[in-house]
């Protein structure tokens, strides 16, 4: 295509920022309409990108290359493959839903709120398009700014503490990433990801750069023990902020592992794989146990997100085709399911103004439509066959069983625990006799048309991906095969020897 489609995808939300800034502050209706139309148009353009994508080509497509900093040989370099394509579509799909969810909830500084979301969308898409690691870093860091503002201005009572904790944690990790990029540039003279991938760096250099990248990505995911910022951020963020944080931003860390650590540092990645397995299994089990004792619905879902991301990192470092494909499917699935769950919690909070689990009981008789949607998303979260949650976890478990049955057995325990806390939450909220405070509420309404439309669109995609994942897995498999060929690790013995050497 002659059009710079990726640049248009990045700058279309930025054009919305410009148009909204021209609208008068009191004209909130038009500001919302512009944000919704621009984000919807961005999503439609992402579908055009998908339609034009050559599914049989494992290489980067729609490549745009412009010399940005001539003196330093740094390029404005964009491109997508079968892996990044779906994260772009996911980012573009969730943004208009977040704007719809916020339509009547956000009443103060509406213009600024919408500007922050459109800017966040542009940065997320730019991140998944970047093929220059310096540009990659700029987008990686850039998302902190609008999300910091979204939590800090429109968040809950402890929003200041939560947003600064989030910012400082992620900034700390990113400093090491910048140092690693500078070191790579000093050794190779380029920041072009496609030029760096064929190069063979010394094992000692790979190890130090891998550690630096690990610190950045582990905080962003977040992995245990770098996870403590996430529950606070989720609890204090507005509903739409939590949905995008869990739906897209957590995936940036795992995507960074794939693009930088695994693609550029194969020997170090294989060496540290047992270390990743250990942290992933601890995250799966520990955060699931912590989720069991939570009293805040949002905090429980936040801890469950950490556990689900543990499955993704576990699958990614198996270096098997089925495990790595499962990690991508798990991330896409979690992006849809977690966003849906946070939307459900936001809809409850808008009606009852509490997230305390003990304040709810018997909602199935008061809000039957909501309870059906919430049950579906809860079952999808625990991996019910026929939903996307099952496909991702099943592929990951196949991958880890191929390389180490011990870690696989521990991961299975996490699946059991996820069923425990998720079903416990649903039973507490939706079953039983309605509490007096809820039963006496006047004008209590079930989901309105807009809320049904939002949740139905997510439920449809979760079901479609669970029943027929082939259109996605076929596209993801092709670039994944290239990465797997770097490792030639398909047996349990090879991984076990790496663990012993570690």
N, C-alpha and C positions, 0 to 999 in steps of 0.2 A: 504494500500500500504506500501511496505517496504521502498521505497525511501522517504527521507525527502523532500517532494515536496515543502513545503513552504520555507525551507532553500535554496533549489536550486533556487527558484524564486527570493529570495532576493540577493543571491550571484552571480547569472548569470550576471546581469548588472555590478556588481563589477569586475567580471572576464573581462568584456569588458573594464573597466577602466584600468586594468592591461595591456591588450594587446595593447590598444591605446597608453599607456605611453611608450611602446617599439618602437613605430613607429617614424621615424624621423619627425621633425617639418615641413619640406618642403613637406612631402608626405601626403598631405591633402586628396587626393582621397581615399587612403587606410584607413585612419582614419575614414572618413565618411562611407565607406563600412563596416568596422568592427562595428561601432556604429549601423548602420542600421540592419545588420544581427543579432547582439546580441539582440537588442530591439525587432526585429521581432520574434526571437526564444523565448524570454521571453513571448511575447504575445501568441504564440502557446502553450507554457507550461501552461499559465493561462487558455487556453481553455481545456487543458487536465485536469486541476484541476476541471473545471466546469463539464466536462464529467464524471469524477470519483466521483463527489459529489452526495451523497444520498439525493435526494430532499424530501424524506419523514421523514428525521431525523432532528428535530429542534435543536439538540445539536451541540456543536462544533465538527468539524471533522478534520482529518489530524493533530491531536494534536501531537506536539513535545515538550518534556519536558526534560530539562537538568538542573541540579543544577549548577547555575552560580556563586553565591557568597554564599558559604556554611555557613559562619559565620553569615550571615544576612537572610538566608532562602529566597534568591531571585533567581528566576529561569529564564532561557532562555526558555520561554513558548510561543509557537505559536499555532494557530488554527483558523479555519474559520467556520462561520455559513452562513445561507442564506442571511444575511445582508452584511457582509464584503466581501463575494465572488465577488459580482458585482463591488465593488469599486477597487478590485485588477485587475479584467479584464479591467475596464475602464482606470486605470493607465497604464496598459501594452499596451492597444490599442492606447492611445493618444501619447505615447512616440515616436514610430517610425514615426508617422505622423509629430510630431514636428521636428524630424531630417530631414525628407524630405522637409518640409517647409523651413528649414534653409540651404538647400543644397548649393545654390549659393549665398544666402543673406549674410551669415557670411563669411568674408574673413580674419579676423584677429584672431590670437590665436585659430585656428579651433580645434586643439587637446584639448585644455583646455575647450573649449565650449562643446565639445562632452562628455568629462569626467564629467563635471558638470551635464549634463542632465542624464547620466547613473547613476551617484551617486544619483541624485534626485529621479530617478525611483526606485532604490533599497530602499531608505528610505521611500518612499510613500507606497510601497508594505509591507515593514516591519511594518509600522504603522498599517495598516489594519489587519495584521496577529497577532499582539501582544495581549497576554492574561495575561501578567504580567504588572501591571500599572507602574512599574519602567522602564521596557523596552519600554512600551508605551510612556512614557515621553521622553526617549532618542530619539526615532524616531520622535516624535512630535517636539522636538527642533532641531533635526538634519537637517530637511528639510530647515531650515532657512539659513544654510551655503551655499549650492549650489545655492539657489535662490538669496541670497544676492550677490553672485559673478556674476550670470547671469545678474542681473539688473545693478550692479555696473560697470561691465567691458564692456558689450555689449549693454547697454541701451542708451537712448537718451542724450540730452544736460544736463538735470538736473538729471542725473542718480545718482549722489552722494547723493543729497538731498533725492531722492525717496528711495534708498536702505537703508540709515541709518534710515529714518523715519519708514520704514517697519520693520526693524530689532528691533529698540528700542520699538516700539509699541508691537510687538508680544513677545519680551523678557520680557517686563513689565508684561504682562498677565501670562506668563508661570512661573514666580517666585511664584505667588500665587498657581498655580497648584502643584508645587514642595512642597510647604509648606503643602498643603492638603494631598499629598501622604505620606509625613513624618508623619503627624498626624494620618492618617489611619494605617500606619505601626506600630506606637507606640501604638495604641489602640487594634490592632488585631494580630500583630506579623507576618503578611504576606502581600505580594503584589500580590498574585495570584488572578486574577480577578474571576476565577471560585469558589474559596474558599470564597471570600468576598461577592459574590452575595446572598448567603443564610443567611448571618449574619444580625441581626437587631441592628442597631445603634440607640442611643437615638436621639430624635427629635431635641434637641438643638445642638448636635454634627453634625447631618445631615445638619442643616441650615448653619452653619459656613463653613463646607466643600463644600456645594453646592455653596455658594457665591464665594469661592476661585476658584472652577472649572468654574463657570460662567465667571469670569473675563478673564480666559485664553481662553475659547471657544468663548466668545463674541468678543474678539479682532481678533481671527483667522477667524471668519466667513466672514466678520465682521458685527456685529449688530450695529444699531444706539445706542449711539452716538460715537462708537469706530471705525467708518468706514473711517475716513478721510485719512488714509494711503493708502487705496486701489486705488482710482483714480490716485494718483501720481505714484504708483507702476505700474499700467497698462499702463499709458501713456509712461513712460520711459522704460519699459521692451521691449526686442525684441519680435517679434510676437509669437514665440514658447514659450517664458517665460510667456506671457500673457495668452496663451491658457492653459498651465498647471496650472497656478495660478488660473484661473477661473474654469477650468475643473475639477481639483482634489483638490488642496490645500484648497480652501474655504470649501470644504465638510468635511475636517478633523475636523473643529470646531463642526459641527453638529453631526458628527459621535462620537466625544468625549462626547457631551451631552448625546447621546444615551447609550454609553458604560459605562460612569462613573456616570453622574448625575442621569439619569433615571433608570439605572439598579441597582445602588448601594444605591441611596438615594430617595426611592419612596415617603416618606412622605414629604420631603423638596421639591421635584420636583412638587408635587401636590400643596403644599402651595404657591410656587412661579409661578405657571402656569399663573395666571392672569398678573403678571409682564412681563412674556415672551410674552403673547398675546399683551400687550400694546406696548412693544418695537418693536415687529414684525410688527404691523399695522402702527406704526410711520415710520418704515423703508420702508414699501411698498409704503406708500403715499408720504412721504417727498422726498425720493430719486427718485421717479418717477417724481415728480414736478421739482426737480433739473435737471433730465435728459432732460426735455423739453427745458431748456435754454442753453444746452451745445453747444459749437461750434466745439469741437474736437470729432471725431467719436469714438475714443477709450474711451474717458472719458464718453461719453454717454452710451456705452455698459457696462462700469465699474459700473456706477450707477444703470443700469438695473439689473446687477448681484446682487447687494445688495438687491434690491426689490424682486427678485426671491428667494433669500435665506431667506427673510422674510416669504415667503409662506412655506418654508421647516420647519423653526422653529415653525411656527404657527401649522402646521399639527402634528409635533412631540410631542408637549405638549398637544394635545387633549386627549392622552391616549386612543384613540379608534383605532380599527384595521384598519379601512379605512383611517383615518387621518394619522396614523403613516406609513402605507404602501404608502400612497400618498406622504409623505415627502421623502421617499427613492426614489420613482419613479421620483419625482421632482428633486432631486439631480442628479440622473443619467441622466435625460433628459437635465438638465441645463449644465451638464458636456459636453455633445455632442454639444448642440446648441451654447453655449458660445464659445467653441473652434472653431466651424465653423465660427462664426461671427468674431472672432479675426483673423482667417486665411484670411477671405475675406478682412478685413481692411489691413492686411499685404500685400496682393496681390495688392491692390490699391496703398498703399504707395510705393511699389517697382517700380511702373510705374510712379507715379505722384509726389512722394516725399513730400506729404502733407497729413495731416489728417483734415484739416480745411473743415468743411461741406460746407461753402460758395464757396469753390474753385471747387466744383463739380456741374455738371448739365448735364442731357441728356445722361448718360452713357448707357442707354438701347439701343441706336442706335449705340454707339461706341463699346460696349462690351456686346452683347446680352446674351451670355452664362453665363458670370459672373452675369448679372442682374437677370437671372432666378434662379440661385443658391442663390443669395443674397435675392431674394424675398421669396424663400422657407424657408430659415433660419429665416428671419424676421417674417413670419407668424407663424412659429413654436414657436418662442420666445413669441408671444402674445397669444399662446394657441389655434391655429386653430385646430378644430376637425379633427382627422386623423393623427395628429402628437403627438409626445411624450409630448410636452408642455401642451397639453390639458389634457392628462390622469393624470399627476401629480397634476395640479391645481384643476381638477375636484374632485379627491379623497380628497385633502386637504380641499376644500370647503365643501364637504359632512361631513367630520370629524368635522370641526369647527361649522357648522350649528347644529350639534347634541348637542354641549355643550354650545354655546353662540351665539345667532343670532346677537347681537350688533357688536361684533368683525367681524363676517362673513360679515355683510353689509359694514363695512369699508374696508375689504379685497377685496370685489367686486369692490369698487372704484379704487383700485390699478390695477385691471385687465383692467378697462376702460382707465386708464392713460397709461398703458403699450402699448395699441393699439395706443394711441395718439402719443407718442414719437417715437415708432418704425415705424409707417407708415409715420409720418412726415419726419423722416430721409430718408426713402426709396424714398419718393417723391422728396425730395431735390436733392438726388444723381442721381437717375436713370431717372426721367422724366423731361420734359421740353426741351428747345432748348439747345444743347451742347454749353458750354461756348467757346469763341474764343480761349482761351489758350489751351483747350482740343481738340477742333476740328482741330487745326493746327498742332497738334503733329504728327510727322512723325514716321513711324514704330510702331504705337500703335497696339498692338496685344491683342486679347482676351486670355482667359485662355489656357495655354499649356496642354499637355497630363498629366503631373505630377500633376498639380493643379486640373485638372478635376478629376483625380483618388482620390485625397485626399478629395475633397468636395463630390464626389459621395459616397464614403464609409460612410461618416458622414450622408449624406442625406438618404441613405438606412436604416441605423440603427434608425434614428429619425422617419422615416416613419414606419418601422417594429414595433418599440416599441409603436407607436401611434395606429397602426391598430391591433396588436396582442400582448398585454402586458402580457398575461397569463403565459408564461414560467418564467417570472421574478416575477410577483406578487404571483404566487403559492409558489415559493421558499421563498420569503420574508415573506409571511404570517405566516409560521410555527414558526419561532423564535419570530416574533412579538406577536403572541398569548400568548407566555410565559410571555412577558413583560406586556401586557395588563392585564393579570391575577393578576399581582402585585397590580394593582390599583383598579380594580373593579369599575371604573368610566365610565359609559356609558350614563349618563343622564345630562341634562342641570342643574338640581338642584344641583347636587353634585359639579360641577365646580363653580356654582354661589356662593355656600356657602363658598368655598375655597377663592373666590375673596373677599367676604365680610370680612372674617377673616383676610385676608391680609391687 
